[in-house]
């Protein structure tokens, strides 16, 4: 997963395959507590440092974009973020 700072989907996380995702030099991985899920985050989102807690939910719908979740007519949203 990747949370970017803009583009088509704003700051909503997107899901990419490991073969298609290319992180930028300033992107970093958040600790998800699950070694099978990597959550990359754009450092451009961190004006006051990385979040202490980040909750991501999925809901029905479709965003304009190229992420894998569009294949399943669902999208990821940030429910709660606290620094």
C-alpha positions as CSV (number, residue, x, y, z in Angstrom):
1,X,0.0,0.0,0.0
2,X,1.1,3.6,-0.6
3,X,-0.1,6.8,0.9
4,X,0.8,9.7,-1.4
5,X,0.5,13.4,-1.0
6,X,-1.6,14.2,-4.0
7,X,-2.3,13.2,-7.6
8,X,-5.6,11.6,-8.6
9,X,-6.6,10.1,-5.2
10,X,-5.3,12.8,-2.8
11,X,-3.8,11.3,0.3
12,X,-6.0,8.2,0.2
13,X,-3.8,5.0,0.3
14,X,-3.6,2.9,-2.8
15,X,-2.7,-0.7,-3.3
16,X,0.0,-1.7,-5.8
17,X,1.7,-4.9,-6.6
18,X,5.4,-5.2,-5.5
19,X,6.4,-5.4,-9.1
20,X,4.7,-2.2,-10.2
21,X,5.4,0.1,-7.2
22,X,8.5,2.2,-7.2
23,X,9.0,4.3,-4.1
24,X,10.6,7.7,-4.2
25,X,13.9,8.3,-2.3
26,X,12.0,10.2,0.4
27,X,9.2,7.6,0.8
28,X,9.4,5.3,3.9
29,X,7.7,2.3,5.3
30,X,5.4,2.5,8.4
31,X,5.4,-0.3,10.9
32,X,2.1,-2.1,10.4
33,X,2.7,-5.0,12.8
34,X,2.1,-7.4,9.9
35,X,5.2,-8.5,7.9
36,X,2.9,-9.4,4.9
37,X,1.6,-5.8,4.5
38,X,4.0,-2.9,3.7
39,X,2.6,0.6,4.0
40,X,4.7,3.1,2.2
41,X,4.1,6.7,2.9
42,X,5.2,9.9,1.2
43,X,7.3,12.1,3.5
44,X,5.6,15.1,2.0
45,X,2.6,14.2,4.2
46,X,4.6,14.7,7.4
47,X,4.8,18.4,8.1
48,X,4.9,17.7,11.9
49,X,6.5,14.2,11.7
50,X,5.1,10.8,11.0
51,X,1.8,9.8,12.5
52,X,1.6,8.1,15.8
53,X,-1.4,6.2,14.7
54,X,-2.9,5.8,11.2
55,X,-6.2,3.9,10.7
56,X,-7.1,2.9,7.2
57,X,-10.5,1.5,6.3
58,X,-12.0,0.1,3.0
59,X,-15.4,1.0,1.6
60,X,-17.3,0.3,-1.5
61,X,-16.7,2.8,-4.3
62,X,-14.2,3.7,-6.9
63,X,-11.6,6.4,-7.1
64,X,-10.1,7.6,-10.3
65,X,-6.6,6.1,-10.4
66,X,-4.5,3.1,-11.3
67,X,-4.3,1.2,-8.0
68,X,-5.3,-2.5,-7.7
69,X,-8.3,-1.8,-5.4
70,X,-10.2,-0.3,-8.5
71,X,-10.4,-3.9,-9.8
72,X,-12.7,-4.7,-6.8
73,X,-14.8,-1.6,-6.8
74,X,-13.5,-0.6,-3.4
75,X,-11.3,2.2,-2.1
76,X,-9.2,2.8,1.0
77,X,-9.8,5.9,3.2
78,X,-7.9,7.3,6.1
79,X,-10.3,7.1,9.1
80,X,-8.2,8.7,11.8
81,X,-4.7,10.1,11.9
82,X,-3.1,11.5,15.1
83,X,0.3,13.0,15.4
